[in-house]
Amino acid sequence: MDMSQLYEALLQYIESENYQEIDAKTFYRKIFPEGILEKEGGSEGKPNGILVTKDASGKPTGHSAISDELNEILNLDPDSEAVMAPISYYGQNLTGRNGGVLHALTITVPVQRVAELERLLAILTQSVFLKATYFVLTVESIQLYYVYEEGVAMTGEAQKELIAQKQVLIDRFNELLGLTKPIAMTPLADRLPIIGTVSGKDRLPVRAFQVKLK
């Protein structure tokens, strides 16, 4: 089964289980609540999100500041490829010293079979400890988003604690899932495909779904 066939099989399973699909506006408004980011043309000194666009080969072509209105995300061409981290930055620089607040902890799960997704979703919907806010389907993986109601300032000590929390989650998932390819640690500022765009060489839609406890 190639990647596009796997994507379609995973999507079919998700839809058969009636998970609620979340559009880009709802998804990113949850991550960046109204008033958190600087408004378009504003000068209040608030942070911005940062998105990075890519060409068909996956090479970065530029970056844009995301304002409170989220128009930079919502106006993306649905056939384009773009990524971002759930972090608000002070300034349009992706260096760690400009990172202000982490708004979601993310875990990338390299699902290789429908049975692995079935086990993952069973865990997500039955465990309060492991329940994510959303899961995202891309052509390469399933991404889990643990959204913070209030963001976490990315001080040096806080980053150590967040990395430790993330490692605990990853270890627990690897223990329970028995994946063909185990989950690996990724940076807190991992840039992930944006909802409503496409990903991978097959350029398939990036789609988000809500997790609900059973």
C-alpha positions in Angstrom: 0.0 0.0 0.0 1.5 3.3 -1.1 1.2 6.6 1.0 -1.8 7.9 -1.0 -3.6 4.6 -0.6 -2.8 4.5 3.2 -4.1 8.1 3.5 -7.4 7.2 1.8 -7.8 4.1 4.0 -7.1 6.1 7.2 -9.6 8.8 6.1 -12.2 6.2 5.3 -11.8 4.7 8.8 -12.0 8.1 10.5 -15.2 9.0 8.6 -16.7 5.6 9.4 -16.2 6.3 13.1 -18.0 9.7 12.7 -15.2 11.9 14.1 -16.1 15.6 13.7 -13.9 17.4 11.2 -12.6 20.8 12.3 -12.0 23.6 9.7 -8.9 25.7 9.7 -10.6 28.8 11.3 -11.9 26.8 14.3 -8.7 24.8 14.7 -6.4 27.8 14.8 -8.8 30.0 16.8 -8.6 27.3 19.5 -4.8 27.5 19.4 -4.6 31.3 19.2 -7.7 32.6 21.1 -9.0 36.0 20.0 -6.8 38.8 21.2 -3.7 36.7 21.8 -2.0 37.8 18.6 -1.2 41.3 17.2 -4.0 42.6 14.9 -3.3 43.4 11.3 -1.4 46.7 11.2 -1.5 46.8 15.0 1.2 48.2 17.3 0.3 46.8 20.7 3.5 44.8 21.0 1.7 41.4 21.0 3.3 38.4 19.4 2.4 36.8 16.0 2.3 33.3 14.8 4.6 32.4 11.9 3.8 30.3 8.9 6.4 29.0 6.4 5.4 28.4 2.7 7.0 25.7 0.6 7.2 24.9 -3.1 6.2 21.6 -4.8 9.6 20.1 -3.8 9.1 21.0 -0.2 11.7 23.7 -0.1 10.8 26.8 2.0 9.9 29.8 -0.1 9.2 32.4 2.6 7.4 33.1 5.9 4.6 35.4 7.0 3.4 36.7 10.4 0.0 35.5 11.4 -2.2 38.2 12.9 -5.1 37.9 15.3 -7.6 37.8 12.4 -5.9 34.6 11.1 -6.2 35.8 7.5 -2.7 34.7 6.6 -3.9 31.1 7.2 -7.4 31.4 5.9 -6.3 32.9 2.6 -3.8 30.2 1.8 -4.4 28.5 -1.5 -5.8 25.0 -0.7 -3.4 23.5 -3.2 -0.4 25.1 -1.5 2.0 23.6 1.1 2.7 25.5 4.3 3.8 24.7 7.9 3.8 26.3 11.3 4.5 25.6 14.9 1.8 26.4 17.6 3.9 29.1 19.0 3.5 32.9 19.2 6.7 34.8 18.4 7.9 38.3 19.1 9.2 39.4 15.7 9.2 37.5 12.4 12.2 35.3 13.4 12.0 31.6 14.1 14.9 31.6 16.6 14.3 30.3 20.0 15.0 33.6 21.7 12.1 35.1 19.9 9.7 32.4 20.9 7.1 33.7 23.3 4.4 31.2 24.1 3.7 27.6 23.3 0.0 27.1 22.7 -0.1 23.3 22.0 2.1 20.3 22.6 2.3 18.2 19.5 3.2 14.5 18.9 3.7 13.0 15.4 2.6 9.4 15.1 3.9 7.5 12.1 0.9 5.4 11.5 1.6 2.6 8.9 -1.7 0.7 9.0 -5.4 1.2 9.6 -5.1 -1.2 12.6 -2.5 1.2 14.2 -4.9 4.2 13.8 -7.7 2.1 15.3 -5.6 1.4 18.4 -4.5 5.0 18.6 -8.0 6.4 18.5 -9.2 3.9 21.0 -6.6 5.1 23.4 -7.3 8.7 22.7 -11.0 8.3 23.3 -10.7 6.2 26.5 -7.8 7.7 28.4 -8.2 11.1 30.1 -4.4 11.3 30.6 -3.6 10.6 26.9 -6.6 12.4 25.3 -5.5 15.0 22.8 -7.6 18.0 21.7 -7.3 17.3 18.0 -5.7 14.8 15.7 -4.6 15.8 12.2 -4.4 13.5 9.1 -1.6 14.1 6.7 -0.1 11.9 4.0 2.9 11.2 6.2 1.5 10.8 9.7 -1.1 11.5 12.3 -0.4 14.5 14.5 -1.8 15.0 18.0 -2.4 18.4 19.4 -2.7 19.0 23.1 -3.9 22.5 23.2 -3.3 24.7 26.3 -6.2 26.9 27.4 -3.5 29.4 28.4 -0.2 29.2 26.6 3.0 28.3 28.3 5.8 31.0 28.3 8.9 29.3 26.7 11.4 30.1 29.4 14.4 27.8 29.7 13.1 26.0 32.7 9.6 25.7 31.2 11.0 24.2 28.0 12.8 21.5 30.0 9.5 20.6 31.8 7.6 20.6 28.5 10.1 18.3 26.9 9.9 16.0 29.9 6.1 15.9 29.6 6.2 15.2 25.9 8.7 12.4 26.5 6.3 10.8 29.0 3.5 10.9 26.5 5.6 9.5 23.7 6.9 6.6 25.9 3.4 5.8 27.0 2.0 5.7 23.5 4.9 3.6 22.3 4.3 1.2 25.1 0.6 0.8 24.4 0.6 1.0 20.6 3.3 -1.3 19.5 3.7 0.6 16.2 5.7 -0.6 13.2 7.7 2.6 13.5 7.9 4.0 17.0 7.1 7.6 17.8 10.2 9.8 17.9 10.8 12.9 19.9 10.4 16.1 17.9 11.2 19.7 18.9 8.6 21.8 20.8 8.8 24.2 17.8 8.2 21.4 15.3 6.6 23.0 12.2 3.6 20.9 11.0 1.4 21.1 7.9 -1.3 23.7 8.1 -5.0 22.6 8.1 -6.6 23.3 4.7 -3.4 23.0 2.7 -1.7 19.9 1.2 1.2 17.8 2.3 3.6 15.2 0.9 4.6 14.4 -2.7 1.1 13.3 -3.4 -0.2 16.7 -2.2 -3.2 15.4 -0.3 -5.3 17.6 2.0 -4.3 18.2 5.6 -7.5 17.5 7.7 -8.2 18.0 11.4 -10.6 16.1 13.7 -11.8 16.5 17.2 -11.1 13.9 19.9 -14.0 13.1 22.2 -13.9 10.8 25.2 -16.3 7.9 25.0 
